[in-house]
Amino acid sequence: DQQVKQNSPSLSVQEGRISILNCDYTNSMFDYFLWYKKYPAEGPTFLISISSIKDKNEDGRFTVFLNKSAKHLSLHIVPSQPGDSAVYFCAGTGNQFYFGTGTSLTVIP
Amino acid sequence: DAGVTQSPTHLIKTRGQQVTLRCSPKSGHDTVSWYQQALGQGPQFIFQYYEEEERQRGNFPDRFSGHQFPNYSSELNVNALLLGDSALYLCASSWDRGNEKLFFGSGTQLSVL
């Protein structure tokens, strides 16, 4: 039962441009959504979150947008930097966390 | 301030054996959750411990069991290992139910041969 889906396994972006990572979910009871970033041989690290009652949250170069009617969220990174190259997981949470399968972002210098 | 620490980092076992993985939560955290991340997949919730009791459990068989100690550290035990148990096992800690943010360790890479 895949409650959170990331349909793009990989994404390549030029340095300085915008990276847009997408995520879809099926569970309308999620009350928070989060993005995590994972480098090889490390655990996921928290990046940014958004409450289900909001439609946008911004933190520096990172902005998360939530469209509840479409059950869709996206992460925008502007401008993209080579150090942003990592696997990004989105997650929805109610009484437990459900993670997507991840999108591998490569930022090309 | 130490973050979440897990041991060992790597482990090789054979089918049918038993394994114990260990986790120390981030300082000040009282809740520990365990996740299994298979290759190419996202982390999947195994169970969560709070006040030394299993509070929630994901869709994993009884071969997966755990424990939380009074100092909030935790163990994950897997009995009768199968080849399909090969994965990265992640421990995450948080405050109380931790519905807003989890802090992850670097994981234990388990290979079952």
Chai-1 contact restraints between the chains, C-beta under 6 A:
chainA,res_idxA,chainB,res_idxB,connection_type,confidence,min_distance_angstrom,max_distance_angstrom,comment,restraint_id
A,Y32,B,N99,contact,1.0,0.0,6.0,A-B,restraint_1
A,Y32,B,E100,contact,1.0,0.0,6.0,A-B,restraint_2
A,E42,B,S106,contact,1.0,0.0,6.0,A-B,restraint_3
A,G43,B,L90,contact,1.0,0.0,6.0,A-B,restraint_4
A,G43,B,F104,contact,1.0,0.0,6.0,A-B,restraint_5
A,G43,B,G105,contact,1.0,0.0,6.0,A-B,restraint_6
A,G43,B,S106,contact,1.0,0.0,6.0,A-B,restraint_7
A,G43,B,G107,contact,1.0,0.0,6.0,A-B,restraint_8
A,P44,B,F104,contact,1.0,0.0,6.0,A-B,restraint_9
A,F46,B,K101,contact,1.0,0.0,6.0,A-B,restraint_10
A,F89,B,G42,contact,1.0,0.0,6.0,A-B,restraint_11
A,T93,B,N99,contact,1.0,0.0,6.0,A-B,restraint_12
A,Q96,B,F45,contact,1.0,0.0,6.0,A-B,restraint_13
A,Q96,B,Q56,contact,1.0,0.0,6.0,A-B,restraint_14
A,F99,B,G42,contact,1.0,0.0,6.0,A-B,restraint_15
A,F99,B,P43,contact,1.0,0.0,6.0,A-B,restraint_16
A,G100,B,G42,contact,1.0,0.0,6.0,A-B,restraint_17
A,T101,B,Q41,contact,1.0,0.0,6.0,A-B,restraint_18
A,T101,B,G42,contact,1.0,0.0,6.0,A-B,restraint_19
A,G102,B,G42,contact,1.0,0.0,6.0,A-B,restraint_20
